[in-house]
Amino acid sequence: MKKWLPWILVAAMAAWVVTALFPPPEKGFQAREFGQLPVLLNGRIQPFDSVARNSLLQIRTKQSLVWSGETGSEHLTASQWLLEVLMKSEVADTRPAFRIDSPELLGMLKLPEKEKYFSFNQLKDKLDDIERQSDRIQGVEPAHRTPFEKQVMRLQNALVLYQRLKITLRPPNSDDFTAELAQFQKALGPGLAAVRAREAGQKYDEQAFGDFIQSFSVFNDMARYAYALVVPPPNPEASRDAWETVGTNVMRLAHGGTLSPAVQSYAALVTAYRANQPGQFNAALDSYRQWLGERFAPEVKKGQREFFYNGFQAFYKALVIYVLAFVLACVSWFNRSEVLRRSAFYLIVLAWIIHTVGIGFRMVLEGRPPVTNLYSSAVFIGWAAAILGLALERLYRDGLGAAIASLVGFVTLVIAHNLALAGDTMEMLRAVLDTNFWLATHVVAVTLGYSATFVAGMLAIFYLIRGLFTSTLDKDTSKGLARMVYGIVCFATLFSFTGTVLGGIWADQSWGRFWGWDPKENGALLIVLWNAAILHARWGGLVRERGLMNMAIFGNIVTSWSWFGVNMLGVGLHAYGFMDAAFKWLMIFVGSQVALIALGLLPDRYWKSFQGRSPQPAAAPAASGLKRRPAAA
């Protein structure tokens, strides 16, 4: 049984992953098919499903809606929730979608402090109070806002987003959009005639004038505030800027334009959904998808691919498997179990394959290199660190490489998840002006340098913990770990330096100068200099094994600051904005690394592995290596 345990675990996890490829058939309204329809938002074509998921992340911090109803636990997928918001908002208003964590804000709004999810109906009477507070907070620098003020701004942004979604496909209080649209077209002639007569000072039909102005005002609000551009241009060859909102397209009727078939299809969908007629809804949906496919096949395929990518959730699945592998790797240390070590190794291979599929899918969807923003950099750093960890485990087979690969993979994917709460992760950063060869090679090389530096730092942390708190860090293991750290720092120096130079070439093409002492450029240079300092200090005999490890841990601080910190300074071409949560966790991480370095400076008598051992001799980095275990599957 023990012999087959690694394969049983891998098969079980693989089966769990594969289930995402075969979702159960839908009954009633085809929300999944609706979720694949393409729209234009944030400058890119994406499916309604992405709009729903990213909106829920900003409103609720989750990609689905789960709550306790009268009949027990109830659940809505992102697309099902969006359907309600777009087409039956009076029902969506009752769903507990808004998350509030601040007790102070709950007290101000007089909401139950034991709850954290609330419906729009619970908040709508308090919109004026929230808006007054947000207007006041607008003048406060993000870095200086209190937790209460941050929560107010987050809630205000969520409420604005929600209300914009509600008027994306239908006017407020509309019940039969198809009939109302036909009535507006019928009343358009008399209404325009009344407007012209009134402007000319002539007698006019007041009823026709009033009805026209009221309808025009409603569609004008839809044109101005609708969240996504859902109406494709009449010409498939037109630019993306030609996509429109429903309100804009309807208003064109007043200027001699024509109503898009897309608007008529959306009206039919809204009417059928509100009338609870899934058969008519699904028929209208099939008709619209066929019309789109004949004219906008690339956009339809893009929506389908991204919908599949969203549903597969490659990074979430990889994260779960990394966690399981880390637990197995750690347990294998205590009981020296080869079975558990191999189980961890094989699970990391599976997680890395899924991780790779996710990155590859993003590259295809974006048509860009794997690193384009902070979110994708977090994903890529974890991917690259997992490769290095697997290589270490393959060479030394002691569970350490598996622990590092799984831990860094897990942590970076958690960071990526939290970065996704800000919205669309495929939206390009402002500093990325163009995608070319130099950009692609620059970001990949620099991120590989980040990954290697973090792996060296993690090895050093394991060295410190193992030496301080256990007696398992013998001389051979200690020398071997030092050699591993030294080799990985060499790797990190090479890629950090190469990436920095390539970034200068790209900057020269994009901004007209090779180097401008931008904070991000300075951060990249600091990583190169610090890694070079580690190599020189070790090779010159200025530090021994423990000194090397402390310097490697400090490399975590340098790299984290270059990766995240310089983006929050608010200056330079790479300033992407101050992120409250990210800054807090960055400071916690830096503090933890400083504490570890302080532990690493403790005298030998406090190290459990060094008690009773003679002092360490100075040694060149290549003096000894960690003994490889002969076995391996």
Residue pairs with C-beta under 8 A, 6 or more apart in sequence:
2 339
3 339
5 339
5 343
6 339
6 342
6 343
6 345
6 346
6 633
7 346
9 324
9 343
9 346
9 347
10 343
10 346
10 347
10 350
13 321
13 324
13 347
13 350
14 350
16 317
17 317
17 350
17 354
20 311
20 312
20 313
20 317
21 312
23 32
23 311
26 32
26 33
28 278
29 80
29 83
29 273
29 278
29 281
29 282
30 278
30 281
30 282
30 285
31 77
31 79
31 80
31 83
32 49
32 79
32 307
33 282
33 285
33 286
33 289
34 48
34 79
34 83
34 269
34 285
35 47
35 48
35 49
35 52
35 78
35 79
35 82
35 307
36 47
36 48
36 49
36 289
36 300
36 303
36 304
36 307
37 47
37 48
37 230
37 288
37 289
37 292
37 303
38 45
38 46
38 47
38 232
38 292
38 296
38 299
38 300
38 302
38 303
39 45
39 46
39 47
39 48
39 51
39 228
39 229
39 230
39 243
40 46
40 228
40 229
40 230
40 240
40 243
41 50
41 51
41 227
41 228
41 229
41 424
42 423
42 424
42 426
42 427
43 240
43 427
43 428
44 424
44 426
44 427
45 240
45 299
45 302
45 303
46 302
46 303
46 306
46 424
46 426
47 302
47 303
47 304
47 306
47 307
47 310
48 79
48 82
48 228
48 303
49 78
49 79
49 82
49 306
49 307
49 310
49 311
50 306
50 307
50 310
50 424
51 82
51 165
51 227
51 228
52 78
52 79
52 81
52 82
53 63
53 78
53 310
54 420
54 423
54 424
54 425
55 78
55 82
55 161
55 162
55 165
55 227
56 62
56 63
56 64
56 65
56 78
56 81
56 97
57 63
57 420
57 421
57 423
58 157
58 158
58 161
58 421
58 422
58 423
59 97
59 98
59 99
59 158
59 161
59 162
60 97
60 98
60 99
60 117
61 99
61 421
63 78
64 75
64 76
64 77
64 78
64 81
65 75
65 76
65 78
65 81
65 95
65 96
65 97
66 73
66 74
66 75
66 76
67 73
67 74
67 95
67 96
67 117
68 74
76 84
76 95
78 310
81 92
81 95
81 97
82 165
83 273
84 91
84 92
84 95
85 92
85 162
85 165
85 166
86 165
86 166
86 168
86 169
86 170
86 270
87 169
87 170
87 269
87 270
87 273
87 274
88 273
88 274
89 166
92 120
92 166
93 119
93 120
93 121
93 124
94 119
94 120
94 121
95 119
95 120
96 115
96 117
96 118
96 119
97 117
97 119
97 120
97 162
98 117
98 118
98 119
98 120
98 123
98 155
98 158
98 159
98 162
99 116
99 117
100 106
100 109
100 111
100 116
100 117
100 118
100 151
100 155
101 116
101 151
102 147
102 148
102 151
102 152
103 113
104 147
104 148
104 151
105 148
105 151
105 152
105 155
106 112
106 113
107 113
108 129
108 133
109 123
109 126
109 129
109 130
110 126
111 118
111 122
120 159
120 162
123 130
123 155
123 159
127 159
130 152
130 155
130 156
130 159
131 156
133 149
133 152
133 156
134 152
134 153
134 156
137 145
137 149
137 152
137 153
140 149
142 150
142 577
142 578
142 580
143 568
143 578
143 583
145 153
145 580
150 580
161 227
163 225
164 225
164 226
164 227
165 227
166 172
167 221
167 222
167 225
167 226
167 247
168 222
168 226
168 227
168 228
168 230
168 245
168 246
169 230
169 246
169 266
169 269
169 270
170 177
170 246
170 266
170 267
170 270
171 177
171 180
171 218
171 219
171 222
172 218
174 180
174 270
175 274
176 271
176 274
176 275
177 266
177 267
177 270
177 271
177 274
178 264
178 267
178 268
178 270
178 271
179 271
181 250
181 259
181 263
181 264
181 267
184 215
184 219
184 250
184 253
185 253
185 259
187 208
187 211
187 212
187 215
188 212
188 253
188 254
190 205
190 208
190 212
191 208
191 209
191 211
191 212
191 213
191 215
191 216
192 212
192 254
193 204
193 205
193 208
194 204
194 205
194 206
194 208
194 209
194 212
195 204
195 209
195 212
195 213
197 203
197 204
197 205
198 204
198 209
216 251
216 254
218 247
219 246
219 247
219 250
219 251
220 247
220 251
221 247
222 245
222 246
222 247
222 248
222 250
223 245
223 247
223 248
223 251
224 247
226 245
226 246
226 247
228 245
229 243
229 244
229 245
230 243
230 245
230 246
230 262
230 266
231 243
231 244
231 245
231 246
231 248
231 249
231 260
231 262
231 263
232 242
232 243
232 260
232 262
232 292
232 295
232 296
232 299
233 239
233 242
233 243
233 244
234 258
234 260
235 242
236 295
236 296
244 260
246 263
246 266
249 257
249 259
249 260
249 262
249 263
250 259
250 263
252 258
252 259
253 259
261 288
261 291
262 288
262 291
262 292
265 284
265 287
265 288
265 291
266 288
268 280
268 284
269 281
269 284
269 285
269 288
272 278
272 280
272 281
272 284
273 281
289 300
292 299
292 300
293 300
302 365
305 361
305 364
305 365
306 365
309 358
309 361
309 362
309 365
312 357
312 358
312 361
314 354
314 355
314 357
314 358
314 361
315 355
315 358
315 379
315 413
315 416
315 417
316 413
316 417
317 351
317 354
318 351
318 352
318 354
318 355
318 358
318 409
318 413
319 409
319 410
319 413
319 414
319 417
321 347
321 348
321 350
321 351
321 354
322 348
322 351
322 386
322 405
322 406
322 407
322 409
322 410
322 413
323 406
323 410
324 347
325 343
325 344
325 345
325 347
325 348
325 351
325 402
325 405
325 406
326 344
326 402
326 403
326 406
326 407
326 410
328 340
328 341
328 343
328 344
328 347
328 402
329 340
329 341
329 344
329 399
329 402
329 403
329 406
330 399
330 403
331 337
331 340
332 338
332 340
332 341
332 344
332 399
332 402
333 399
333 403
333 472
338 631
341 397
341 398
341 399
341 402
342 632
342 633
344 399
344 402
344 403
344 406
345 390
345 393
345 394
345 402
347 406
348 386
348 389
348 390
348 393
348 402
348 405
348 406
348 409
349 390
351 386
351 406
351 409
352 383
352 386
352 387
352 390
352 405
352 409
355 379
355 382
355 383
355 386
355 409
356 383
358 379
359 370
359 379
359 380
359 383
362 370
362 376
362 379
362 426
363 369
363 370
365 426
366 372
366 426
367 435
368 428
368 435
368 440
369 435
369 439
369 440
369 443
369 444
370 376
370 379
370 380
370 443
370 444
370 447
371 377
371 380
371 443
371 444
371 447
372 428
372 429
372 432
372 443
373 425
373 427
373 428
373 429
373 432
373 576
374 419
374 429
374 563
374 564
374 567
374 576
375 416
375 419
375 420
375 425
376 425
377 443
377 447
377 450
377 563
378 412
378 413
378 415
378 416
378 419
379 412
379 413
379 416
380 444
380 447
380 451
381 408
381 412
381 447
381 450
381 451
381 454
381 563
382 408
382 409
382 410
382 411
382 412
382 413
382 416
382 451
383 409
383 451
384 447
384 448
384 451
384 452
385 404
385 405
385 408
385 409
385 412
385 451
385 452
385 454
385 455
385 458
386 405
386 406
386 408
386 409
387 405
388 404
388 405
388 451
388 452
388 455
388 488
388 491
389 401
389 402
389 403
389 404
389 405
389 406
389 408
389 409
389 455
390 401
390 402
390 405
391 401
392 400
392 401
392 404
392 405
392 459
392 484
393 399
393 400
393 401
393 402
393 405
394 401
394 632
395 401
395 628
396 480
396 484
396 626
396 628
396 629
397 628
397 629
397 631
397 632
398 626
398 629
400 459
400 462
400 481
403 462
404 455
404 458
404 459
404 462
407 458
408 451
408 454
408 455
408 458
416 425
418 581
418 582
419 425
419 582
422 579
429 576
430 576
431 573
431 574
431 576
432 439
433 510
433 511
434 509
434 510
436 506
436 509
438 502
438 503
438 505
438 506
438 509
439 506
439 510
441 499
441 502
442 499
442 502
442 503
442 505
442 506
443 499
444 499
445 495
445 496
445 498
445 499
445 502
446 495
446 496
446 499
446 500
446 502
446 503
446 524
447 499
448 495
448 499
449 492
449 493
449 494
449 495
449 496
449 497
449 498
449 499
449 527
449 528
449 531
450 496
450 527
450 559
450 562
450 563
452 488
452 489
452 491
452 492
452 495
453 489
453 492
453 496
453 527
453 531
453 555
453 556
453 558
453 559
454 556
454 559
455 488
456 485
456 488
456 489
456 492
456 552
456 555
457 552
457 553
457 555
457 556
457 559
457 593
458 556
459 481
459 484
459 485
459 488
459 552
460 485
460 548
460 549
460 550
460 552
460 553
460 600
461 553
461 596
462 481
463 473
463 478
463 481
463 482
463 485
463 545
463 549
464 549
464 553
464 596
464 599
464 600
466 472
466 473
466 477
466 609
467 473
467 478
467 546
467 607
467 608
467 609
467 610
468 599
468 602
468 606
468 607
468 608
468 609
469 608
470 608
470 609
471 608
471 609
471 611
472 609
473 481
473 607
473 609
473 610
474 609
475 613
476 624
476 626
476 627
477 626
478 545
478 609
478 616
479 545
479 619
479 623
479 624
479 625
479 626
480 624
480 625
480 626
480 627
481 545
481 549
481 626
482 545
482 548
482 549
482 619
482 621
483 621
483 622
483 623
483 624
483 625
483 626
484 626
485 548
485 549
485 552
486 534
486 535
486 538
486 548
486 621
489 531
489 534
489 535
489 552
489 555
490 535
492 527
492 531
492 555
493 528
493 531
493 532
493 535
496 524
496 527
496 528
496 531
497 528
499 524
500 521
500 524
500 525
500 528
503 521
503 524
504 514
504 515
504 521
505 514
507 513
507 514
507 515
507 516
507 521
508 514
511 573
515 521
516 573
518 572
518 573
518 574
519 566
519 569
519 571
519 572
519 574
519 575
520 562
520 566
520 567
520 572
520 573
520 574
521 574
522 566
523 561
523 562
523 563
523 565
523 566
524 562
526 558
526 561
526 562
527 555
527 558
527 559
527 562
530 551
530 554
530 555
530 558
531 555
533 551
534 548
534 551
534 552
534 555
536 542
537 543
537 547
537 548
537 551
538 547
538 548
538 621
539 620
539 621
541 618
541 620
543 550
543 551
544 616
544 617
544 618
544 619
545 616
545 619
546 600
546 616
548 621
549 600
550 597
550 600
550 601
553 593
553 596
553 597
553 600
554 593
554 597
556 589
556 593
557 590
557 593
557 594
560 586
560 589
560 590
561 586
561 590
564 582
564 586
565 586
566 572
566 574
566 575
567 574
567 575
567 576
567 577
567 579
568 575
568 576
568 577
568 578
568 579
568 582
568 583
569 575
570 577
570 578
604 610
604 611
604 613
604 615
604 616
605 611
